[in-house]
C-alpha cells in the first residue's frame, strides 16, 4: 500500500455512474495494478457493482456517501449542498492527506468551487487552470485553460505557461517543451493587449524551463510543432468543443460514405484513423495550480474513457507534478 498511487474517486458524478466508474476502474486495474482506489458513493449501489468484479474489490475501499451533486446544479447550489456529497468527500480526501489525487466525472463548476473552498492554491498562483491533452500529428499537446477561467490577465497566462510545461514534462519526460500562445495571427503585434503583454513576458522570461515559440493559430494546433498551448478558458473551451464535434462529424460521415467492402479493404487504416481521433484516449483534465492534484473526467465518457483518466492520474502522481510546478514557479515578474 505504501508504494501504490492512492486515487480518491467520485463514483456518483457524470452520466451512467456508478456503473461506468467501477467498470473503468476494473479496466485500469487489468493494465496497471499500481493504483489503490478510495471510492466515494452510495454503499448499497456500489456493492452491487463491485461484488461482480473481484479485481476492484481487492484494490479498493468504499466510503459511504448517500448524497451526490447533479450535473445541472449551479456551482453555488452544489457548494451549499456539498459536505455530505461524494464529490465533496472525494476532494476533501486530498485535504486530509488520505489520497494522492482525486478524480471525478461530475459537474465541472462544482468541482472548481469546492476545490477552492477545501484546497489551497500553490503560492504565487491566482487562478487554477483546467489543462487537458489534445492529439497532434506526432503525439499529444497539453492545452490550458479549457474552461476554468473565462477572463485572464497576462500574469494568469504566464502562470499557465509555467504550469503547463511542468505538466507536459510529468507526462512525457520532455526537458524543455515548446510553448505557444493561441492567437488570431502569428505576428507579434496581433491579438489583444493581454496576449501582447503575455508574449513579452514569456519572450523575456529568464529562468526558462521551456522554449517559447510565440503565437499559434487554431488551424495549426494539431501540426505537432509545439507541446503546450496557452489560452484563456473561454477560447480554450470553444476550441475544444469545436474540435470534438469536428472529429465526431468526420468519423460518422466517413463511416456512412463507405460500403462494407471498402471498410473491409481498408480496415487497418480506418482503425488507426478512428483511434487517433477517439476522444476517450485523451480523457482526463487536471486543475493546475492547486496544492493537491484534482482531475476532471468528461461526464459523458464511457468506462474506457474513464480508465484513460485513471492512467493520467497515475502519471501525474508518479511524475511528481505538484513539486515540479512549485520548483518551476518562480514569479515571472522577478525574472525579467
N, C-alpha and C positions, 0 to 999 in steps of 0.2 A: 504493500500500500504506500510505503514511503516514497518510492520512486515513480509511482504512477501519476498521471495527469488527472486531477480531480475536477470533473466538469459538473456544474450545477445546471440542471435542465428544467425549464418551464414546460411541463408536459401538456398544459391546457391551452397554450396560445397557438393561433393560426388555424387554417382550415383542416378538417379531418383529424383533429387532435382529440385524444392522445394516441390513436392508432398508428398514425404515420410517425409519430415521435418515437414510440417504442420499436417499431419496425426499423426506423432509421438507426437507432442505437444498435440493434441486432446486426444490421448490415455492416456498420462501422467496426463492431467487435470481431466480425469474421475476418476483417482485413488487418485490424490492429488491436491487440489486447493490452496496450499501454494505458488505456483510459479506465477510470472508475467514475460511475455516474451517481450523483445525488438527484433523484427525480422527484420534483415537486408537483403535486396534484391530488386529485380525489383518490384516496387509497382504494376504495371499493372498485372503481373503474380501472385503475391502474393494475391492480392484482389480477383482474380478469385477462388483461393483455399480457402481462409479464409471465404468468404461470404457463403460457403456451411456449415460452421461449427461455429455455434453461440458461443459455449463454447470458442473457440480460439479467436474470435473477441472481446469477453467480457474481456479477460485476456491477451491482447497483444497490442502492438503498432508497426506499420510498419515504418521503416526508409528506405526511398528510396535510393538504390544504384544500378545504372544501369550496373556497371562492375562487373565481377567475375574472380576469379583465377581458371584456369583449372587444372584438376588433373595431367596432364602430363607436366605442366610447371616446369622449373627448379626453385629452391628457389630464385636464384638471379633475374631471369626474373620476377617472381611473386612479389618480393620486389620492383623492379623498377616500376612495373605496379600499385602497391598496393594501393595508398592513397584513391582512389575512389571505391575500391572493397568492396564487402560485408564482406570478411574476415578481411581486414584491419580495417574497421569501427567497426566490432564486437569486435576485440581485443582492439581497441582504446577506446571503451566504458569503459573498465576497468581503463585505464589511466585517463579518465575524471571522474571517480567515479560514472558513470551513472548506471552501472551494478555491481552485486556482483560477478558474474562468467560468463565466456564466453564459448560457445560450437560451434564446427564446425566439419563437416564430410569431410572437404576438404583436400587439399594437406598437408601432414604432414611436409615436408621440408619447405614449405612456412610458415606454422604456427610457426615453430621454429624460422625461420629468422625474421619474422615480430614481434613476441613476444619479441625477443632480441632487436629489434630496438625501440619498444614502451614501454617496461616494464623493470623495474629494477629487478635484481636477489636479493634474500634475502642475507643480509650481511653474508659473510663467505662462500657462495656457488659459486663455479667456473662455474659449468655446471648444467643446469636443466636436469632432467631425466624424461623419459616417464614411468609412473607407471600405471599398469593395474591389473585387477582382473583375477584370474585363479582358476578354480574349483579344489577342492580336495575331498578326501573321506568323510571328516567331514563337510566342509563348503566352504571357499574360502581362497586363498592366495593372497597377494599383491606381484607382481613381477616387478622389475625395475633393469636396464633400458631396455625398449622394442624397442629401436631403435634410440634414440636421439643422443647418443654418441658412435661412433664406437670404440674409444680408451679411456681408463680411467686410472687414476692414483689411488694409494691407498687412497689418500685424497678424490677423487671423490667417490670411492666405499664406503668409510666410511661415507661421507655425505649422500649417498643414503640410507645407513642403518638407519641413524637418521631420514631422511625424510620419509622413508618407514614405520618406526614404528609409526610415528605421523599420517600418512595416515591411517594405519590399525586401530588405536585407534579412529580416527574420524568416521570411518565407522562401527566398531564393538564393540566399548567401552571396548576393552581389555586393561587392565592397562599396562601389560608388555608382548608384543608379542614376540614370539620366532623367531629369525632371523638366516638365514644361507646363506653362500656363495656358489653359483653354481660352481662346480668343477668336475674334472675328477676322483676324488677319495676322500676318507674320511680321510685319514691320513694327519697329519699336514704338512708333508714335500712334499705333492703332489701339482701340479699346477705350474703356472709361478710365477715370482718374485713379480708381483703386487698382486696376490692373497695371497701369503705367508705374505707379508707385511701388507695387509689389515687384514688378520687373526690375526696377532699380535696386531694391533691397536685395533680391536674390542674386543679381548680377555682381553686386559689390560685397556680398557676404564672404567674409574672410576665412572662417573656420569650416570649410565645406566638407560635408560627408556625402556630397552628391555632385553631379555635373549638371549645371543649369543650361538647358537647351533653348531657352527663350519661349516663344509662343508656339502653340499648335492649334490648327483649325479642326473643327469637328469631323471633317471628311478624312482626316489622317490619323484619327485615334487608333485605328486598328492596323496601321502600317508596321508597327513594331520598332519604330526608330527611337522611342522613349520608353521609360519604365514606369514613371509616376506622372499622373496628370492632375493638376490642381485647378479647382474652380469653386464657386460658391454653391450652396446647397440647392438653390432654385435651378440654376443652369445644369448642374450635375444630375439632378433628379429627372429633369425633362430629357436630357441626353440619354440617360439610362433607359427610361421607359420607351423612348423612340427606338433605341437600338434593339430592345427586347421585342417590341412589336414588329419591327422590320424583319428580325430573324425568324419569328414565328410565321410571318406572312410568306417569306421566301420558301421556307421548308414546306409549308402547307401547299403553296401553289406549285412547287416543283413536283411534289407527290401527285397532285391532281393532274398535272400535264403529262406524266409518264404512264405508259401502259405497263402491264405486268411483265412483258418480255423485256422491255427497256430496263425495268427495275432489276430483273434477274441478271441481265448482262453487265450492268454497272453497279452491282450490289456493294462491292467493297468501297468503291469511290463515293457512293452515296452515303454509306455508313460513316466514313471518315468526315464527310461534309456535315452530316447531321450531328455527329459527336462534337465537332468544333463549335457549332452554334448552340449546343444544348445548354440552356441557362442553368440547369441543375448542377453542372460541373463547376460553376463559378459562384455557387450559393455560399453566403456567409460574409456579412459586412460587420466590421468592428467599429465601436465608438472609440475613436482615438482621442487621447487627451485626459482620460480618467485614470485615477491611481490604480485601478484594477481593470482587467480586460473583460469587456462585455460584447458579445457577438449577437447580431441580428440575422436570423434566417428569414428568407421570403415566407410570408404567411401562406402563399398558395403553392409552395413547392410540395413535392411528394417525398416519400421515405428515402429515395435515392438522393434527392437534393439535400435533405436534412443530414444524411450521412456525410455528404461532402462538407457541410458546415461544421460537423464534428471534427473532420480532418483539419479544417482551418484552425479550430480551437487548439488541437494538439500541436500544430506547428507554431502557433502564437506563444504558447507556454514553453515549448521546447526551445524556441528561438529567443526566449528571454526578452520579448518585445518591450515591455514597460521599462526595464532598465536601459535598454538601448535608446529609447526615446528620451529618458532623463539625461543620459550621458551626452546625447546629441543636442539637447535643447538648451543651448546657451543662447540667451536672448539675441535676436538679430540686431537690435539697437546697440548692443555692446560690442558688436563685431564689425562695425562699419568704420 
